Amino acid sequence: MGRSLRIALLSYRSKPHSGGQGVYVRALSRELTALGHAVTVLSGQPYPELDDGVPLTRVPSLDLYRKPDPFRTPRPGEFRDWIDLAEWATMCTAGFPEPLTFSLRAARLLLPRAGEFDLVHDNQSLGLGLLRLVRAGVPTVATVHHPVAIDRDLELAAAPSLRRRLTLRRWYAFTGMQARVAPRLDGITTVSENSRRDIETHLGVPAEGIQVVPVGIDPAVFTPPPADRPRDPDSIVVTTSADVPLKGLVHLLEAVAKLRTERPVRLTVVGSARPGGPAEAALDRLTLHDAVRFTGPLPEPDLVALLQSAAVVAIPSLYEGFSLPAIEAMACGTALVTTDAGALPEVVGSRAGLRVRAGDVGELTAALQLVLDSPSLAEQLGRAGRRRVLASYTWRSTAERTAEWYAEVLERKGRL
């Protein structure tokens, strides 16, 4: 290892138990610290859970999307400055302000402390505030898990009305800012070759200038079940932190409805259904309420236990820039049924899961049926998945490769 680096790791929101950002920030900061680097995390709400030895600098916002009162109206005394006013005004006009406003607050905090850090590493905000750091000569890089413009395009394609499409375009207006900021940073890393191609297309960063560093899991935490603990032969699990078309949950619900005509399968969704959203509507239409359970965010031990008990994990997504839920299931030796969307074929490979065409409910139903009917096939897929994770997808490997990339960026800027 080269010299110890001082890193400011930024995350505009870091939900601890679901959604990739909080998991990524906690694991990467922990493993970089274990390698001898000094990492300080700067995060907006919800704040991450970090391991011992990793300091957190809270970057408070108005927290306009918090539960149980999202899209709330703050009290007058909550407004501290013009950034707060801009955040609230953007929300009131149907925009999503957090990537911009977090980056402005983070830059304001970091510029007086620039000498304390060798490098600033942003996690997916790509806000204009990062350019203040670049102009001040602070080496500033970012992880882009995948371009959010892809989420926007998929939601627009599924929008049922002109009004909904106009609202979505306003909500996703920040993607234009991200396309302006990304090419001007000192480095971009992403999690898959598929995302590298998509970043070039949507953010204008040349593919040859993007470093691919896959994310990982802790194989000592995500483990196969003990030999004396049988799996539930009728249990299907899916992890989807957002009830949006991108995740393909409605297609999975339709497949479960078809399976229910022949066997008493049950689906556990690690996530929540939005009131009045597409999943809730599908549950009503398919009369599936008694067969589907939404857990909401799960602490890691509970998630591991659920994956260990499942007969099969489904990834029905219409796009994935990587898929942390896939490698979590693989590490637990659980069989996968995935689509061919985005980076899923690259991540899962040809032996750890059955692959179907994205959006094809018939193929998804048949693949799930095949795994449920053949415990020997499920075991074979699970063993292959565990081997693949151990070879390619651990957080220690992610941290080592990320630290090497930091050194390359700093050397290129004459800072190493």
N, C-alpha and C positions, 0 to 999 in steps of 0.2 A: 504494500500500500504506500502511496505517496504521503505528502504531509497532511496533517489534519486540517480540514477546511471548516470555516464558520459559515453556516448556511441559514438564511431566513426562508422558511417554507410557508407559502401563503395558500390559504383556502377560504373562499368567500362564504362557504357554508360547509359544515363538517358533521352531518348527522352520524352519531356513533355506530348505530347498529344496522343501518340499511342505507342503500345508496353508496356508490363507490367512493365518494370523496372523503368521508370520514374514515373509512377503512384504509384507504390509500395513505392518507396523511399520518395516521397512527402507526401503521406498519413501516412505512418508509422512514419516518423519523426515528423509530425504535432501532431499526437495523443499521441506519447510518450512524447513530450514536454508538451502537455496539462495535462498529468498525473504527471508532475513534474520532469521529467528526462531531462538531458542536452544532446542534440543530435547535433553532428557536422557531416555533410554529406561531404564525399570526393568523387568526381565524375570526370570521364573523359568526353570528348565531345561525343554527345551533352549534355550540362549541363541541370540539372533539373530546373524547377520552384519550389521554396520552399516557404513556408509560413513564415510570420513574426515570428522572434524569433528562426529560424533555420539557423545557419550559414553554408555557403558553402565554402569548400576549393577546389578550382579548381585544378585538376591534369591533366595538358594539355598533350596531345599526339601529334603526327603529323597529327591526324585527317584525315587519309588516305581514309576514306569512306564517307566523307562529300558530300552533294549535293551543287552545281550541277556538281562537278568534282570528283567522286569516283575513287579510284585506281590511284590517281594522283602521279606525281613525285615531291617531295618537292624541293624547292630551297636549295642550299648548306648551306646557312645561317640559315636554319630552324633546322639543326641537332645540338643538344645541347650536346649529350653524347652517350655512347655505347648502351643505351636502345633504343634511337631513331634509331640508325643504325640497331639494331636487328629487330625493328618493320618494318622498310622499307624492309630489306632483306627478312623477312618472307612473307610479302605481295608479293614481286617480285617472290617468289617461290611458289605462290598460296596458302599460308597458311593464317590463321586468327590469328594475333598476340595479339589482344587487351586484352584477359583475362590474359595472361602472363605479358605483358609489363605494364598494369595498376597495377597489383599486386606488381610488382617490384618498381614502382614509389611510390605507396601508402606506402609500407613498408619503403622506404627511408624517406618519410615524417613523418611517425608515430614513428619510433624507437626513435628519439631524443625527442619526445613528449609523450612517453609511460606513464609517470606519470600523464598525464592529463586525461587519460581515464581508466575506470574500465573494459571496454570490447570493442573489435572490432568485428563488425558484417558485414560480406561480403555478398553482394547480387549476387550470382551465378557466380562470376569470377572463384573461386577455382584455383587461380594462385599460382605458386611456391613462390611468394613473401610472401604469408600468412605464409608459414612455417618459414620464418625468424622471424616473430612475435611470433610464437609458441615457437621456440627455445629460444627466449629472455624472455619467461615467460609471454607474454602478452596474456590474455584470448582471444581467437579468435574463432568465430563461423561463420556459414554461412547459408543462405537460399538457398535451391536448389528447384526451382519451379518444374522442372522435369529434368532428365538427358538429356543433349543435344545429347548424343549418340543415343537416339531414333529418333531425327530429322535426324541424319546422316543415320541411317538404312533405314528410309522411303525414303529419297532422293536417296540413292543408289538403292533401289528397283525400283524406277521410272526412273532411269537414262537410256537414250536411247543408250548409246555407252560405250565401254571400256574406251575411252578417258575421257568421262564425269565422269565415276566412279573413275578413277585415280585422277582426279581433286578434286572430292568431298572428297576422302580419305585424300588428302593433306590439304584441307580447314579445315576439322574437326579433324586434328591431335591433336589439343589442348585437345580433350576429353580424350586422354590418360593421360595427365598431371592432369586433373581434377580427374580422378580415383585414381591417386597416392596421391593427396592432401586431398581429402574429408575425408578418414578414419583417418587422422592424426590431424584433427582439434579438438577443445574442445567440439564441439557440432554442430549438423545439425538439422535444422528445415525445414519442407516442408509444402505444402498447402493442401494435401489430402492423404487419406489412399492409394489410387492408386499410387501416386508418392512415398510414403514411400516404397512400394513394389518394384517399379522400381529402386529406388536409391539403395536398397540392391542388386538388380540384376546387375545393371550397374556400380555402384561406390563402391561396396563392404563394405558399412556401414551397420552393423546389424540393422534390422528394429526396434528392441526394443530400440535402442539408438537414434532413430530419433523422434523428437517432431513434431506432426502435429498441425499447426496453420493456419486455412484457412484465406485467404485474404478477403477483404470486399469492401463496398462502403459507401458513405455518404448518408443515406436515406433522408436527408433534401435537397439534391441536385438532386439525381436521384429519381424523383417522378412521379406518374401517371399524365397524362394530365388533365387539368381542364375539368369539366363536359361539358362545352360548346364548347370544341375543339374536333371535331370528328377526328378519324383516317382516313388515306387514305386507302380505301379498297383494293387497288391493289399494295400496297407498301411492298416490302420485303427488309430487311436490313441485312447485314452481316458485322462484324468487323473482318478484317484480315490484320494485320500490315505487313505481309510478304507473297509475292506471291510464295509460296512453296507447294509441294505436301502435306505436313503435314496438311495444313489447309483445304484441300478438296474443294477449290474454283471452280475448273473445274467441279466437280460433281454438284455443285450448279448451275453453268452456264448451264449445260446440262438439269437440272431440270427446270430451268426458260424457256429454249427453248421449252420444252414440254408443259409447262403451257401456253406459248404464243400462242399455237395453239387454245386455248379456251377462253382466257381472256387477256386483255392488262396489264399484270403485269409488274412492273418495279423493278429492283434491284439496290439498292444503296450500294456500297462497301466502307466502311470506311477504306481506305488504298489506295495503288497504285499498278498498274500493271507494272512489269518490262518490258522494251522494249524487244521484242523477247521472252518473257517468256511464260509459259504455259497458263496463263489467256488470254494474248493478242492473242495467237494462237487459243484458244477456241472461243474467240469473233469473229474472222475472219471465223472460220469453221462453227459456228452456226449463222452467220449474226445477232449478237445481239448488235452491237454497239449502236443502237438507244434505246435500252431497259436497258442498264447498265451504271451507273454513278459511277466513282471513285472520292471520295472526297479528298484523301490524308489525312494527319493527321488533326483532328478536335479539336478545343478548346472545353473544357468540356460543356459550355452552348449550343454550336451547336450540340454536340453529344446527349445531353439530349433531345433537341427539336426534333432531328431526330428519336430517339427511341420512343418518345411520339407520333409521327405521324405515325409510322409503323403499318401495320396490323399484321405483324409477323416478328420475328427475327430468322434467320437460323444460326445454328452452324454446318457446314458440316464436321468438322474436322475428320481426321484419327487418331488423338491423341490429348489429352489435359491433361496437368498435373493438371489444375484447370479449368479455363475459366472465366476470369474477364468480358468479354463481355456478358456471360450468366447471371451473377448476376446483371450487369448494366441493361440489358433488363428486368429481373424479377423485379427489384426495380421500374422500370417505368411502371409496370403492363402490359407489352407487352408479348403476347403469344410467346412461343418458339417452334421451331422444331430443335431437336438436333440428333446427332448420338449417338451410344452406346460406343463411343471410350474413352479410358482412364478414367478420373475422371468425365466425364459428367454425368453419371447416379447418381453418388454420390453427385454431386453438385446440380443438378436440381431436383433430386427426381422423384417421380412418378406422381405428380399432376400439376407441373408447365409447362410441355411441352410434346409434342409428341416425341417419340424416334424411330429412324430407325437404321438399320444396317449401319455401316460405309462403305462408298463406293457404296452403293446400290442406284443408281439414281432413279429407279422405286419407291422404298419405300419413298425416299425423295420427289419426285414429288407428290405422293399420299397424304403424310402428309401435305405438304404445301397447296395442293388443299383443303383438309378437313378443315383446319383452315380458309383459305380465303373464303370458302363457308359458314362458320358457325360463324358469329359474336358472338353468345352466347357462343360457345365453346372457342373462343379466349378470351372473357371476363373472363370466368371461369378459364382458364389457367393463365391469367394475375393476377387475384386476388390471386390465390394460390402462384404464384411466389413472389408477394409482401410480403405476410405473411411469406414465407420461408426466405426471405432476412432479414426482421426485426428480426426474431428469431435467425438467425445463422450467418449472413454475414455483419457485420458493422466494419468499421475501428477502432472504439473505442474498440470493442471486440478483434480485432486482436492485438492491442497495449497492452491491458491488459494481454492477454495470452502470448505475446512475452516477456513482462517485467517479468512475473512469471517464464518463461523459463530462462531468463538471471540470475535471482536470484538462480535458481537451479544449473546452470552451475557454477556460482561463489561460491556457497556453496560447491559444489563438489570439487572445486579447493582450498578450504580454504580461499577464498577471501571475504567472507561475514560474 
